[in-house]
């Protein structure tokens, strides 16, 4: 059993960063929320629909950035984004694609196949793919992986804009400093459960970044 009795609520406009050591269950939690795994017990709801059985209604409200970019290697940046926008019958698709390409600085690569992109550019494409249909919730597992400082700043701006517009973000990351910079709440997975959850403004950021597990255990 990887997780046991995890209870987590995510409201519109919220962003939650989940921290935990390797094997704590962060990726499992995000895959459950993304509908890629089914829980043995309990339930999860997204925008009023059950994630496991809600079908298209639940999936349409979700964007996911996981360890794999989940794009087609033989398609170009533009073709990938058009394909995924089409899957969701996204409105204003072309203007949305142009907006994301510009914001993520992918314009010079829009006609390049995904197969030839660097790891950092692939991560930017994965972020654009997750947001192209304007989801209500973004699930992000190590979203800053492969990004340089400039691209991380762009991602931070995008996430801030996403939540300001009423979106919700559930993020798991080992980059604790980045996580608490761009999230409203911080949570810690330990012993298969959420053992700590607080608003970032109520946390000693330096101490949390230095050793979040000790900080969480001492705060119980």
N, C-alpha and C positions, 0 to 999 in steps of 0.2 A: 504494500500500500504506500503510494508516494505522498498522497495528501489525505488529511483526515479532519473533517469538520471545518473546512475553510469557509468563512463567512465574510463576504466582501460586497460592499454596495458602491456603485459608481453612478453619480448623478450627472445630468447635463451640465457642461461647463467645468467639470472636475477633471483633474489629471492625477493619477496615482502611480507612484514608482514603487515597484516591489523588488526588494533586495533579498539576497540569500546566497549562501555558499553553493558551490557546485553540487548538484544532487539534491538540493533542498526542495525542488519541485516547481521552480519558476516557469520553465518552459512548458511543463505539463499543465500548469494552471492556465497559461495563455492558449495552449492548444485546446483545452476544454472550452474556454470562452469562445474561441474561433470555430468551434464545432468539429474540430479534427479528431477529437477523442470524446468518448461518452463516459460520464461519471458512473461509478457503481451504485451510488446512492445520491439523493439530493436533487436539486434542480437549479437551472440557471435560466434567467429570462433576459431578453434583449429587446428593448423598445416594445414591451408587452408580449413578445412571442417567445415561446420556449426554444432555446438554442438547439436542443437535440431534435425536436420534432417540428419546429416552426417553418422549415423549408425556406422558400424564397423570401418570405417576409422577414425572417431573422437574418438571412445572409445579406440582404440588400442594405441592412443598416450597419454592416460591419466591414471595416477594412483591416487588413492584417499585414504586418511586416514581421516575418519570422526568419529563421536562420538561412533558409534558401530564398533567393529572390522571387521565385515563382513567376518567371517570365519565360517567353519562348526564345530560345537562343538564335533561331534562324530568322526571327522577325526583327525589324528595326525598332528603335525607340518609339517612333511615331506609330508604327503598325501595332506594337504591343499595347500602347495606350488606347488606340482606337478599338482594338479587339476587346479589351477589358471593359471599356466604356460601353461597348455594344452588348456585352453579356448582361449588364444591368440596365440596358435601355436608358442610359444616363441622359438627362436633359442637358442642353447647351454643351454637348460633348466637345465640339471643336474648340470653343472658347475656353472651356475648362482645361483641355489638353494643352493649349497654348499657354495658359496661365501657369500650369505646373511646370512645363518645360522651361519657361522663363525663370520662375522662382527657384527652381533647382539647378539652374544654369546648365541645362541639357541641350540648349539650342544648337551648339556646334556639332552635336552627336545625333540629332533627330533622325538622320538617315543612315546611321550606323547600326549594324546588327548587334543584338545583345551579346552575341558570342565573342565579340572583339572588345567589349568594354572592360575597363579595369574594375577591380573589386569595389572601389569607391563609387564609380559611375553606376555600376550595377545596383548598389545600395540606393543611390538617388532614384534610379528607375523604379526600384521596388517600392519606394515611398510614394512616388507619383502614381504607380499602379494601385496602391492601397487607397489613395485619396481621390482617384479620378471620378468615382461615382458619388462623391460627396456623402460619405457614410456618417452615421450619428456617433459611432464608436470606432476608435482606432486601437487595435491591439498591436503593441510594438515590442518585439524581443530583441534587445541589443540594437536599437535603431541607429546608433552612432558608429557601429562597427564599419571600419574601412573609410570613414570620413575624416578629412583633414579639418583643421581648426575653422577654416572659412565655411566649409560645408556643414560642420556641426552648428555653426552660428545660424546658417540658413535653416537647418532643421529646427533649431530652437524657435526661430521666428515663426515658422510654419505651425509648430505645435501650439504656440501661444495664440496665434490667430485662429486656429481650429477650435480651441476651447473658448476663446472670447466670443466666437460665433455660436456657442452652445454645444459643441462637440465634446465628447468625453474620451480620455486617453487612459489606457492601462498599459504600463510599461514595465518591463523587467530589464535590468541592466547591472553589469559589474562596474560601470562608470558612475559611481555613486554621486560624484560631484556634478556631472551632467544631469543625472536624474533629479536631484533636489533643486537644481537651477530651473528646470522646466516643468516641474510638477507641483501641484498644490499640496498633495499628501505624500507621505512616505510610509511604506509598510515593510515589515520584515517577516520572511518565512523561516521558521525554525521549528524543528521537531514535527514536521508535516502540517503545521498550523500557522496562521497569521498570529504572531506573538506580540506584534507592535504595530500601531497605526496612529499617526498624528499629523496635524497640519505642519507643513514645513516651517511656517513662521514660529511655531512653538518648539522647534528643535534647535539644539546647538549644532549648527551645520558643520563646524570644524570637527567636533567630537564625533558626530555621526559619520562623516566622511572617513575619518581616521579608522574607526572600528565600529561599524553599525551594529554588529552582533552583540558586542559587549554593551553598547549604549542601550540596545533594546532590552537586554536581560536585566540591566541595572534599573531600567525604568518601569519594570513590572510592579 
